[in-house]
Amino acid sequence: MMGNKKQKTRKPTGNFDTLISSKTAVSGDVHFTGGLHVDGRVHGTVSSEEGEEAVLRLSEIGRIDGDIVAPHVIINGTVHGDVYASEHLELAPKASITGNVYYNLVQMAMGAEVNGNLVHRKEPVGLLRQANPEPAAQDEPVHGVSEDDAS
């Protein structure tokens, strides 16, 4: 039939490789690939490996105090930090974000709240690195030539 095109809107969310359970609190940054499901608390940045098709899902009992950087993000819990979703962001009814949200596509359910800016971006996940650039590398001496020889 004409007009019955199926559109691919987001990555399937059924397989999660890693679970942070409700009885777990992590202090420090978390780096992941694949799927990460958070029922517990994380105090630090949660980020996927750049170039990976990773999914982060934060349940209604989960909490992240830090930034989130991943291509696919599903939030139904509490976030105190910025969210960088380069592909798809889903905000479920109990989602609560205090911080800025950078997204490519967003889906927001009634009841979800964002206390910060919503910023549409088409750039990849590297947004966090642009927002916090690393310091410039120091000049390294040329091997085989000391500073005394150069004068």
VMD Tcl script that builds the backbone (N, CA, C; Angstrom):
set m [mol new atoms 453]
animate dup $m
set s [atomselect $m all]
$s set {name element resname resid chain x y z} {
  {N N MET 1 A 0.829 -1.173 0.000}
  {CA C MET 1 A 0.000 0.000 0.000}
  {C C MET 1 A 0.877 1.240 0.000}
  {N N MET 2 A 0.381 2.249 -0.626}
  {CA C MET 2 A 1.136 3.493 -0.657}
  {C C MET 2 A 0.938 4.242 0.659}
  {N N GLY 3 A 2.000 4.884 1.112}
  {CA C GLY 3 A 1.909 5.647 2.348}
  {C C GLY 3 A 2.126 4.821 3.596}
  {N N ASN 4 A 2.344 3.514 3.460}
  {CA C ASN 4 A 2.577 2.659 4.614}
  {C C ASN 4 A 4.060 2.350 4.775}
  {N N LYS 5 A 4.878 3.371 4.748}
  {CA C LYS 5 A 6.309 3.171 4.916}
  {C C LYS 5 A 6.618 3.049 6.401}
  {N N LYS 6 A 7.434 2.066 6.730}
  {CA C LYS 6 A 7.874 1.933 8.111}
  {C C LYS 6 A 9.139 2.752 8.282}
  {N N GLN 7 A 9.157 3.594 9.299}
  {CA C GLN 7 A 10.307 4.443 9.551}
  {C C GLN 7 A 11.095 3.904 10.733}
  {N N LYS 8 A 12.409 3.932 10.604}
  {CA C LYS 8 A 13.271 3.542 11.706}
  {C C LYS 8 A 13.478 4.773 12.572}
  {N N THR 9 A 12.855 4.797 13.748}
  {CA C THR 9 A 12.924 5.979 14.594}
  {C C THR 9 A 13.987 5.883 15.669}
  {N N ARG 10 A 14.281 4.691 16.154}
  {CA C ARG 10 A 15.299 4.563 17.191}
  {C C ARG 10 A 15.813 3.138 17.260}
  {N N LYS 11 A 16.925 3.012 17.959}
  {CA C LYS 11 A 17.557 1.711 18.142}
  {C C LYS 11 A 16.697 0.857 19.068}
  {N N PRO 12 A 16.546 -0.435 18.780}
  {CA C PRO 12 A 15.796 -1.304 19.689}
  {C C PRO 12 A 16.410 -1.267 21.091}
  {N N THR 13 A 15.565 -1.324 22.100}
  {CA C THR 13 A 16.034 -1.136 23.467}
  {C C THR 13 A 15.891 -2.381 24.326}
  {N N GLY 14 A 15.951 -3.570 23.755}
  {CA C GLY 14 A 15.725 -4.787 24.519}
  {C C GLY 14 A 16.959 -5.411 25.134}
  {N N ASN 15 A 18.143 -5.185 24.584}
  {CA C ASN 15 A 19.343 -5.852 25.078}
  {C C ASN 15 A 20.226 -4.881 25.845}
  {N N PHE 16 A 20.433 -5.176 27.125}
  {CA C PHE 16 A 21.304 -4.355 27.949}
  {C C PHE 16 A 22.402 -5.234 28.509}
  {N N ASP 17 A 23.639 -4.858 28.217}
  {CA C ASP 17 A 24.800 -5.638 28.623}
  {C C ASP 17 A 25.162 -5.417 30.085}
  {N N THR 18 A 24.861 -4.219 30.608}
  {CA C THR 18 A 25.313 -3.841 31.945}
  {C C THR 18 A 24.157 -3.282 32.752}
  {N N LEU 19 A 24.117 -3.659 34.027}
  {CA C LEU 19 A 23.082 -3.183 34.943}
  {C C LEU 19 A 23.737 -2.590 36.179}
  {N N ILE 20 A 23.308 -1.405 36.556}
  {CA C ILE 20 A 23.669 -0.831 37.847}
  {C C ILE 20 A 22.395 -0.911 38.674}
  {N N SER 21 A 22.366 -1.855 39.621}
  {CA C SER 21 A 21.127 -2.171 40.340}
  {C C SER 21 A 20.753 -1.102 41.354}
  {N N SER 22 A 19.543 -1.213 41.858}
  {CA C SER 22 A 19.008 -0.222 42.792}
  {C C SER 22 A 19.764 -0.198 44.116}
  {N N LYS 23 A 20.508 -1.248 44.426}
  {CA C LYS 23 A 21.268 -1.295 45.671}
  {C C LYS 23 A 22.735 -0.913 45.456}
  {N N THR 24 A 23.017 -0.269 44.305}
  {CA C THR 24 A 24.391 0.081 43.961}
  {C C THR 24 A 24.532 1.583 43.775}
  {N N ALA 25 A 25.623 2.131 44.317}
  {CA C ALA 25 A 25.990 3.532 44.094}
  {C C ALA 25 A 27.411 3.543 43.543}
  {N N VAL 26 A 27.601 4.227 42.421}
  {CA C VAL 26 A 28.907 4.319 41.783}
  {C C VAL 26 A 29.406 5.751 41.923}
  {N N SER 27 A 30.612 5.913 42.462}
  {CA C SER 27 A 31.242 7.231 42.554}
  {C C SER 27 A 32.396 7.247 41.567}
  {N N GLY 28 A 32.280 8.069 40.537}
  {CA C GLY 28 A 33.293 8.138 39.490}
  {C C GLY 28 A 32.640 8.024 38.134}
  {N N ASP 29 A 33.421 8.247 37.099}
  {CA C ASP 29 A 32.898 8.213 35.738}
  {C C ASP 29 A 32.656 6.776 35.280}
  {N N VAL 30 A 31.614 6.594 34.464}
  {CA C VAL 30 A 31.278 5.293 33.910}
  {C C VAL 30 A 31.354 5.387 32.391}
  {N N HIS 31 A 32.164 4.515 31.774}
  {CA C HIS 31 A 32.290 4.452 30.318}
  {C C HIS 31 A 31.748 3.093 29.886}
  {N N PHE 32 A 30.892 3.082 28.855}
  {CA C PHE 32 A 30.265 1.822 28.472}
  {C C PHE 32 A 30.111 1.708 26.959}
  {N N THR 33 A 29.874 0.474 26.516}
  {CA C THR 33 A 29.479 0.193 25.143}
  {C C THR 33 A 28.239 -0.688 25.219}
  {N N GLY 34 A 27.496 -0.775 24.143}
  {CA C GLY 34 A 26.287 -1.597 24.146}
  {C C GLY 34 A 25.173 -0.915 24.895}
  {N N GLY 35 A 24.538 -1.650 25.815}
  {CA C GLY 35 A 23.426 -1.110 26.580}
  {C C GLY 35 A 23.744 -1.036 28.053}
  {N N LEU 36 A 23.365 0.070 28.684}
  {CA C LEU 36 A 23.548 0.253 30.132}
  {C C LEU 36 A 22.206 0.636 30.731}
  {N N HIS 37 A 21.754 -0.149 31.718}
  {CA C HIS 37 A 20.508 0.132 32.428}
  {C C HIS 37 A 20.868 0.538 33.849}
  {N N VAL 38 A 20.359 1.702 34.291}
  {CA C VAL 38 A 20.692 2.224 35.618}
  {C C VAL 38 A 19.432 2.271 36.484}
  {N N ASP 39 A 19.431 1.456 37.549}
  {CA C ASP 39 A 18.405 1.521 38.584}
  {C C ASP 39 A 18.957 2.186 39.841}
  {N N GLY 40 A 20.277 2.238 39.969}
  {CA C GLY 40 A 20.928 2.775 41.159}
  {C C GLY 40 A 21.327 4.228 40.987}
  {N N ARG 41 A 22.425 4.606 41.667}
  {CA C ARG 41 A 22.902 5.994 41.640}
  {C C ARG 41 A 24.310 6.033 41.065}
  {N N VAL 42 A 24.543 7.044 40.245}
  {CA C VAL 42 A 25.877 7.288 39.700}
  {C C VAL 42 A 26.244 8.729 40.007}
  {N N HIS 43 A 27.417 8.918 40.606}
  {CA C HIS 43 A 27.946 10.260 40.887}
  {C C HIS 43 A 29.159 10.451 39.995}
  {N N GLY 44 A 28.941 10.952 38.789}
  {CA C GLY 44 A 30.010 11.145 37.820}
  {C C GLY 44 A 29.438 11.122 36.415}
  {N N THR 45 A 30.284 11.340 35.438}
  {CA C THR 45 A 29.862 11.352 34.045}
  {C C THR 45 A 29.609 9.929 33.558}
  {N N VAL 46 A 28.522 9.737 32.820}
  {CA C VAL 46 A 28.216 8.448 32.190}
  {C C VAL 46 A 28.327 8.668 30.689}
  {N N SER 47 A 29.260 7.964 30.038}
  {CA C SER 47 A 29.462 8.191 28.605}
  {C C SER 47 A 29.731 6.883 27.881}
  {N N SER 48 A 29.276 6.843 26.643}
  {CA C SER 48 A 29.548 5.681 25.799}
  {C C SER 48 A 30.804 5.945 24.991}
  {N N GLU 49 A 31.384 4.881 24.472}
  {CA C GLU 49 A 32.547 5.018 23.606}
  {C C GLU 49 A 32.113 5.737 22.341}
  {N N GLU 50 A 32.917 6.682 21.897}
  {CA C GLU 50 A 32.581 7.458 20.707}
  {C C GLU 50 A 32.528 6.544 19.482}
  {N N GLY 51 A 31.507 6.739 18.653}
  {CA C GLY 51 A 31.345 5.929 17.447}
  {C C GLY 51 A 30.551 4.659 17.669}
  {N N GLU 52 A 30.165 4.345 18.886}
  {CA C GLU 52 A 29.386 3.152 19.197}
  {C C GLU 52 A 27.885 3.473 19.156}
  {N N GLU 53 A 27.085 2.478 18.857}
  {CA C GLU 53 A 25.625 2.616 18.888}
  {C C GLU 53 A 25.126 2.173 20.264}
  {N N ALA 54 A 25.439 2.947 21.261}
  {CA C ALA 54 A 25.129 2.597 22.643}
  {C C ALA 54 A 23.787 3.173 23.081}
  {N N VAL 55 A 23.188 2.510 24.092}
  {CA C VAL 55 A 21.916 2.945 24.662}
  {C C VAL 55 A 22.069 3.037 26.172}
  {N N LEU 56 A 21.669 4.172 26.734}
  {CA C LEU 56 A 21.618 4.343 28.185}
  {C C LEU 56 A 20.160 4.461 28.580}
  {N N ARG 57 A 19.739 3.638 29.549}
  {CA C ARG 57 A 18.369 3.723 30.058}
  {C C ARG 57 A 18.428 3.942 31.568}
  {N N LEU 58 A 17.815 5.031 32.015}
  {CA C LEU 58 A 17.743 5.377 33.433}
  {C C LEU 58 A 16.310 5.157 33.897}
  {N N SER 59 A 16.123 4.220 34.825}
  {CA C SER 59 A 14.766 3.893 35.277}
  {C C SER 59 A 14.242 4.943 36.249}
  {N N GLU 60 A 12.973 4.832 36.606}
  {CA C GLU 60 A 12.350 5.825 37.482}
  {C C GLU 60 A 12.952 5.827 38.875}
  {N N ILE 61 A 13.637 4.762 39.266}
  {CA C ILE 61 A 14.282 4.749 40.586}
  {C C ILE 61 A 15.772 5.075 40.490}
  {N N GLY 62 A 16.269 5.315 39.278}
  {CA C GLY 62 A 17.678 5.629 39.076}
  {C C GLY 62 A 17.958 7.117 39.165}
  {N N ARG 63 A 19.240 7.435 39.442}
  {CA C ARG 63 A 19.646 8.833 39.558}
  {C C ARG 63 A 21.091 8.964 39.080}
  {N N ILE 64 A 21.346 10.006 38.282}
  {CA C ILE 64 A 22.695 10.305 37.822}
  {C C ILE 64 A 23.003 11.748 38.177}
  {N N ASP 65 A 24.075 11.933 38.965}
  {CA C ASP 65 A 24.566 13.262 39.311}
  {C C ASP 65 A 25.833 13.494 38.505}
  {N N GLY 66 A 25.654 13.953 37.283}
  {CA C GLY 66 A 26.762 14.164 36.360}
  {C C GLY 66 A 26.223 14.202 34.948}
  {N N ASP 67 A 27.104 14.431 33.992}
  {CA C ASP 67 A 26.691 14.526 32.595}
  {C C ASP 67 A 26.467 13.144 31.991}
  {N N ILE 68 A 25.607 13.102 30.964}
  {CA C ILE 68 A 25.349 11.886 30.197}
  {C C ILE 68 A 25.732 12.175 28.754}
  {N N VAL 69 A 26.530 11.275 28.155}
  {CA C VAL 69 A 26.940 11.420 26.766}
  {C C VAL 69 A 26.758 10.068 26.083}
  {N N ALA 70 A 25.748 9.955 25.210}
  {CA C ALA 70 A 25.483 8.707 24.496}
  {C C ALA 70 A 24.594 9.011 23.289}
  {N N PRO 71 A 24.639 8.161 22.259}
  {CA C PRO 71 A 23.792 8.416 21.094}
  {C C PRO 71 A 22.302 8.204 21.368}
  {N N HIS 72 A 21.970 7.172 22.144}
  {CA C HIS 72 A 20.568 6.865 22.447}
  {C C HIS 72 A 20.390 6.902 23.956}
  {N N VAL 73 A 19.483 7.767 24.428}
  {CA C VAL 73 A 19.279 7.944 25.863}
  {C C VAL 73 A 17.788 7.870 26.161}
  {N N ILE 74 A 17.444 7.044 27.163}
  {CA C ILE 74 A 16.058 6.926 27.631}
  {C C ILE 74 A 16.074 7.253 29.116}
  {N N ILE 75 A 15.326 8.281 29.511}
  {CA C ILE 75 A 15.345 8.727 30.906}
  {C C ILE 75 A 13.938 8.671 31.486}
  {N N ASN 76 A 13.829 8.001 32.643}
  {CA C ASN 76 A 12.591 7.998 33.409}
  {C C ASN 76 A 12.893 8.272 34.878}
  {N N GLY 77 A 14.143 8.670 35.163}
  {CA C GLY 77 A 14.573 8.955 36.524}
  {C C GLY 77 A 15.051 10.385 36.642}
  {N N THR 78 A 16.026 10.603 37.538}
  {CA C THR 78 A 16.496 11.941 37.862}
  {C C THR 78 A 17.931 12.138 37.387}
  {N N VAL 79 A 18.167 13.268 36.720}
  {CA C VAL 79 A 19.508 13.635 36.256}
  {C C VAL 79 A 19.816 15.046 36.736}
  {N N HIS 80 A 20.961 15.202 37.381}
  {CA C HIS 80 A 21.483 16.519 37.744}
  {C C HIS 80 A 22.780 16.685 36.961}
  {N N GLY 81 A 22.660 17.224 35.761}
  {CA C GLY 81 A 23.801 17.400 34.873}
  {C C GLY 81 A 23.289 17.572 33.457}
  {N N ASP 82 A 24.187 17.805 32.537}
  {CA C ASP 82 A 23.815 17.990 31.141}
  {C C ASP 82 A 23.660 16.641 30.444}
  {N N VAL 83 A 22.765 16.602 29.451}
  {CA C VAL 83 A 22.521 15.390 28.671}
  {C C VAL 83 A 22.869 15.672 27.218}
  {N N TYR 84 A 23.734 14.831 26.641}
  {CA C TYR 84 A 24.151 14.953 25.243}
  {C C TYR 84 A 23.715 13.678 24.529}
  {N N ALA 85 A 22.626 13.735 23.746}
  {CA C ALA 85 A 22.119 12.580 23.010}
  {C C ALA 85 A 22.262 12.873 21.520}
  {N N SER 86 A 23.251 12.270 20.880}
  {CA C SER 86 A 23.547 12.607 19.489}
  {C C SER 86 A 22.551 12.019 18.496}
  {N N GLU 87 A 21.811 10.989 18.872}
  {CA C GLU 87 A 20.841 10.377 17.958}
  {C C GLU 87 A 19.400 10.571 18.428}
  {N N HIS 88 A 19.066 9.984 19.574}
  {CA C HIS 88 A 17.672 9.971 20.020}
  {C C HIS 88 A 17.611 10.093 21.538}
  {N N LEU 89 A 16.724 10.953 22.008}
  {CA C LEU 89 A 16.487 11.116 23.437}
  {C C LEU 89 A 15.015 10.887 23.711}
  {N N GLU 90 A 14.735 9.997 24.657}
  {CA C GLU 90 A 13.354 9.743 25.068}
  {C C GLU 90 A 13.209 10.127 26.533}
  {N N LEU 91 A 12.282 11.037 26.808}
  {CA C LEU 91 A 11.990 11.450 28.174}
  {C C LEU 91 A 10.638 10.874 28.569}
  {N N ALA 92 A 10.654 9.896 29.455}
  {CA C ALA 92 A 9.447 9.207 29.913}
  {C C ALA 92 A 8.733 10.072 30.958}
  {N N PRO 93 A 7.520 9.683 31.378}
  {CA C PRO 93 A 6.705 10.535 32.248}
  {C C PRO 93 A 7.343 10.955 33.565}
  {N N LYS 94 A 8.237 10.149 34.137}
  {CA C LYS 94 A 8.832 10.509 35.431}
  {C C LYS 94 A 10.244 11.058 35.293}
  {N N ALA 95 A 10.637 11.433 34.078}
  {CA C ALA 95 A 11.968 12.000 33.857}
  {C C ALA 95 A 12.064 13.384 34.474}
  {N N SER 96 A 13.185 13.643 35.137}
  {CA C SER 96 A 13.444 14.955 35.720}
  {C C SER 96 A 14.913 15.287 35.468}
  {N N ILE 97 A 15.156 16.343 34.686}
  {CA C ILE 97 A 16.521 16.750 34.350}
  {C C ILE 97 A 16.740 18.179 34.836}
  {N N THR 98 A 17.793 18.359 35.612}
  {CA C THR 98 A 18.236 19.689 36.008}
  {C C THR 98 A 19.568 19.909 35.316}
  {N N GLY 99 A 19.523 20.574 34.187}
  {CA C GLY 99 A 20.705 20.792 33.365}
  {C C GLY 99 A 20.278 20.984 31.925}
  {N N ASN 100 A 21.225 21.279 31.074}
  {CA C ASN 100 A 20.928 21.494 29.661}
  {C C ASN 100 A 20.838 20.171 28.924}
  {N N VAL 101 A 20.005 20.147 27.888}
  {CA C VAL 101 A 19.801 18.943 27.091}
  {C C VAL 101 A 20.152 19.252 25.643}
  {N N TYR 102 A 21.117 18.507 25.096}
  {CA C TYR 102 A 21.547 18.647 23.708}
  {C C TYR 102 A 21.101 17.385 22.983}
  {N N TYR 103 A 20.305 17.538 21.926}
  {CA C TYR 103 A 19.683 16.381 21.286}
  {C C TYR 103 A 19.642 16.560 19.776}
  {N N ASN 104 A 19.450 15.434 19.077}
  {CA C ASN 104 A 19.181 15.447 17.642}
  {C C ASN 104 A 17.680 15.220 17.437}
  {N N LEU 105 A 17.152 14.141 17.990}
  {CA C LEU 105 A 15.706 13.865 17.992}
  {C C LEU 105 A 15.269 13.694 19.434}
  {N N VAL 106 A 14.117 14.256 19.782}
  {CA C VAL 106 A 13.626 14.131 21.147}
  {C C VAL 106 A 12.180 13.664 21.140}
  {N N GLN 107 A 11.859 12.818 22.110}
  {CA C GLN 107 A 10.494 12.348 22.334}
  {C C GLN 107 A 10.223 12.573 23.814}
  {N N MET 108 A 9.201 13.379 24.130}
  {CA C MET 108 A 8.950 13.772 25.511}
  {C C MET 108 A 7.517 13.452 25.902}
  {N N ALA 109 A 7.367 12.663 26.952}
  {CA C ALA 109 A 6.040 12.289 27.427}
  {C C ALA 109 A 5.500 13.341 28.382}
  {N N MET 110 A 4.190 13.395 28.487}
  {CA C MET 110 A 3.565 14.312 29.420}
  {C C MET 110 A 3.998 13.945 30.836}
  {N N GLY 111 A 4.446 14.925 31.598}
  {CA C GLY 111 A 4.917 14.688 32.958}
  {C C GLY 111 A 6.430 14.810 33.085}
  {N N ALA 112 A 7.149 14.631 31.988}
  {CA C ALA 112 A 8.609 14.781 32.018}
  {C C ALA 112 A 8.956 16.251 32.212}
  {N N GLU 113 A 10.064 16.508 32.930}
  {CA C GLU 113 A 10.444 17.901 33.154}
  {C C GLU 113 A 11.929 18.112 32.879}
  {N N VAL 114 A 12.205 19.281 32.300}
  {CA C VAL 114 A 13.581 19.700 32.037}
  {C C VAL 114 A 13.743 21.096 32.622}
  {N N ASN 115 A 14.635 21.213 33.581}
  {CA C ASN 115 A 14.956 22.506 34.182}
  {C C ASN 115 A 16.308 22.946 33.644}
  {N N GLY 116 A 16.280 23.504 32.450}
  {CA C GLY 116 A 17.482 23.912 31.738}
  {C C GLY 116 A 17.101 24.201 30.298}
  {N N ASN 117 A 18.091 24.312 29.440}
  {CA C ASN 117 A 17.846 24.604 28.027}
  {C C ASN 117 A 17.723 23.330 27.217}
  {N N LEU 118 A 16.843 23.364 26.221}
  {CA C LEU 118 A 16.762 22.307 25.205}
  {C C LEU 118 A 17.445 22.855 23.962}
  {N N VAL 119 A 18.516 22.196 23.513}
  {CA C VAL 119 A 19.292 22.688 22.387}
  {C C VAL 119 A 19.364 21.615 21.311}
  {N N HIS 120 A 18.821 21.932 20.134}
  {CA C HIS 120 A 18.863 20.982 19.026}
  {C C HIS 120 A 20.237 21.029 18.373}
  {N N ARG 121 A 20.886 19.871 18.265}
  {CA C ARG 121 A 22.207 19.764 17.648}
  {C C ARG 121 A 22.230 18.541 16.751}
  {N N LYS 122 A 22.903 18.668 15.619}
  {CA C LYS 122 A 23.065 17.530 14.721}
  {C C LYS 122 A 24.470 16.943 14.794}
  {N N GLU 123 A 25.358 17.577 15.584}
  {CA C GLU 123 A 26.720 17.085 15.705}
  {C C GLU 123 A 26.759 15.796 16.510}
  {N N PRO 124 A 27.839 15.026 16.376}
  {CA C PRO 124 A 27.948 13.774 17.128}
  {C C PRO 124 A 28.210 14.009 18.609}
  {N N VAL 125 A 28.412 12.915 19.318}
  {CA C VAL 125 A 28.578 12.927 20.765}
  {C C VAL 125 A 29.745 13.795 21.207}
  {N N GLY 126 A 30.711 14.102 20.350}
  {CA C GLY 126 A 31.868 14.904 20.694}
  {C C GLY 126 A 31.520 16.288 21.225}
  {N N LEU 127 A 30.241 16.595 21.377}
  {CA C LEU 127 A 29.813 17.889 21.907}
  {C C LEU 127 A 30.423 18.169 23.271}
  {N N LEU 128 A 30.512 17.152 24.115}
  {CA C LEU 128 A 31.037 17.370 25.456}
  {C C LEU 128 A 32.497 17.791 25.376}
  {N N ARG 129 A 33.247 17.203 24.469}
  {CA C ARG 129 A 34.647 17.559 24.337}
  {C C ARG 129 A 34.799 18.985 23.815}
  {N N GLN 130 A 33.848 19.455 22.970}
  {CA C GLN 130 A 33.893 20.827 22.481}
  {C C GLN 130 A 33.546 21.802 23.595}
  {N N ALA 131 A 32.622 21.434 24.449}
  {CA C ALA 131 A 32.208 22.313 25.537}
  {C C ALA 131 A 33.310 22.443 26.584}
  {N N ASN 132 A 34.109 21.382 26.781}
  {CA C ASN 132 A 35.207 21.384 27.743}
  {C C ASN 132 A 36.492 20.998 27.018}
  {N N PRO 133 A 37.078 21.903 26.212}
  {CA C PRO 133 A 38.262 21.536 25.440}
  {C C PRO 133 A 39.435 21.184 26.339}
  {N N GLU 134 A 40.236 20.227 25.872}
  {CA C GLU 134 A 41.415 19.815 26.614}
  {C C GLU 134 A 42.487 20.881 26.447}
  {N N PRO 135 A 43.361 21.044 27.447}
  {CA C PRO 135 A 44.418 22.042 27.315}
  {C C PRO 135 A 45.360 21.683 26.174}
  {N N ALA 136 A 45.951 22.711 25.563}
  {CA C ALA 136 A 46.861 22.494 24.437}
  {C C ALA 136 A 48.081 21.709 24.891}
  {N N ALA 137 A 48.574 20.860 24.010}
  {CA C ALA 137 A 49.735 20.033 24.328}
  {C C ALA 137 A 50.970 20.913 24.464}
  {N N GLN 138 A 51.849 20.551 25.374}
  {CA C GLN 138 A 53.096 21.269 25.580}
  {C C GLN 138 A 54.047 20.941 24.439}
  {N N ASP 139 A 54.909 21.914 24.060}
  {CA C ASP 139 A 55.910 21.657 23.044}
  {C C ASP 139 A 56.905 20.650 23.585}
  {N N GLU 140 A 57.162 19.623 22.809}
  {CA C GLU 140 A 58.114 18.605 23.220}
  {C C GLU 140 A 59.438 18.841 22.511}
  {N N PRO 141 A 60.564 18.604 23.191}
  {CA C PRO 141 A 61.860 18.800 22.546}
  {C C PRO 141 A 62.069 17.775 21.434}
  {N N VAL 142 A 62.814 18.172 20.435}
  {CA C VAL 142 A 63.136 17.279 19.332}
  {C C VAL 142 A 64.169 16.289 19.823}
  {N N HIS 143 A 63.968 14.998 19.540}
  {CA C HIS 143 A 64.897 13.966 19.988}
  {C C HIS 143 A 66.248 14.149 19.309}
  {N N GLY 144 A 67.301 14.026 20.108}
  {CA C GLY 144 A 68.652 14.110 19.563}
  {C C GLY 144 A 69.226 15.516 19.600}
  {N N VAL 145 A 68.396 16.521 19.910}
  {CA C VAL 145 A 68.889 17.894 19.983}
  {C C VAL 145 A 68.520 18.450 21.344}
  {N N SER 146 A 69.499 18.806 22.130}
  {CA C SER 146 A 69.210 19.393 23.428}
  {C C SER 146 A 69.020 20.891 23.255}
  {N N GLU 147 A 68.493 21.542 24.283}
  {CA C GLU 147 A 68.274 22.982 24.209}
  {C C GLU 147 A 69.599 23.723 24.073}
  {N N ASP 148 A 70.676 23.185 24.672}
  {CA C ASP 148 A 71.990 23.827 24.582}
  {C C ASP 148 A 72.531 23.779 23.160}
  {N N ASP 149 A 72.265 22.649 22.431}
  {CA C ASP 149 A 72.735 22.504 21.054}
  {C C ASP 149 A 71.993 23.424 20.106}
  {N N ALA 150 A 70.734 23.753 20.429}
  {CA C ALA 150 A 69.905 24.545 19.530}
  {C C ALA 150 A 70.334 26.007 19.492}
  {N N SER 151 A 71.102 26.513 20.509}
  {CA C SER 151 A 71.471 27.922 20.516}
  {C C SER 151 A 72.683 28.217 19.708}
}
mol reanalyze $m
mol bondsrecalc $m
mol representation Tube
mol addrep $m
